[in-house]
Amino acid sequence: MHLSSAMAGRVGVRAQMVTLTHALIELGKPIDGMELALQCMTHVALTDEEARAQVKYAQWQTRAQRALNRQDVINGRVQVGPFEGELDDESYLDRTFFGSPDTVI
């Protein structure tokens, strides 16, 4: 199975797993030995401070994805910019997996 957490963070991923597990149990499906792939925004740096300083790259990625979804491309360049409801730095850090190897693990 594959889950994509988008910007759900640890809390959201845990909630998805609980929902999935309960659904499988209700359907009479086994949960022992379940194989699961998880896709989420992750950035590992040498230190937590270094990762925090690089959160702007996650913001750019999110902005670029939204612009591509709108097909907002001029002369082959994605028109990247802030958008309504965009997360601030702390929210990005809370909803993604950014940090040192120990922090991300």
N, C-alpha and C positions, 0 to 999 in steps of 0.2 A: 504494500500500500504506500501511497505517497501523500504527504501533507505539505501544503505550502502556507507558511504562516504570514507571508507578506510582512507587515509591521506589527505583529501581535506580541512579540516579546515572550519572555518566560511564562507570564501569566496566561497569555492567549494560547500558547502551545500546550500548556498543561490543560487548559479548558477543552481544547480540541481533542486531546488524548482521552480525557474523561468521557466526552461525548461519543467518540468513536468506540471506546471500550464498552460502554453501556449499550450502544446500538448493536454491536456484535453479540453481546450476551443475550439481548432481547431476541435476536434472530437465531439464537442457538448455535452460533458460530464459535469455534475455539479461539481463545486468546493466548493460550500458551504457545510460545515459540513464534509469536507474531513478528514478521519482518516489516520494518517501517523505514521509509526514507523521509527526511524532513528537509525542506528547502526554506531557508530564511536568510535575511541579510546579515552577513557576518564579516567582521574585520578584526584581524589579529595583528597587534603591533608588539614591540618589545615590552612596552609598559602601558598601563592604563592611561597615563597622561598623554602619551603619544597617540593612542587610539582616539582619545577625546579630541585632540587637536586636529584629527583627520575626519571628523564627522561631516565636514563640508562636502566630502566626496560622496557620502551617502545621500546627502541632500541633492547634490547634482544629479545622481543616478535617478532619484525619484522624480525630479523635475523633468529630466530628459525622457523618462518613460511616459509621463503624462503628456508631454509635448508630442511624442511620437504617436500616442494614442489619438491625439487630436489632428494628427498629420500636419503639425505646425513645423514645416521644414521649408526653408528658403535657400535656394542655390545650394542644396545638399547639406545645409547646416540646420540642426535641430535648434529651435528657438526656446532656449532654456531660461526660465525665470521663476520667481516666487509664485505661489498660487494660494488661493483662499483655503484656509484650513490646514495649511502646511504646519508640520510639527516643528517645534523649537528644538535646540540642541539637546536639552535634557530629555525631552520626549523621545528623540531618536535613540539616545543612549539607553533609555528604558525599554524601548520596543524592538531593539535589535540586539545583536550579540557583538558588542564592541569591547575590546580590552586586551589585556596581556593574555598569553596562553592559559595561565591559571584561572583568570577571571572568566574567560569564555568557556573553558571546560566546566 
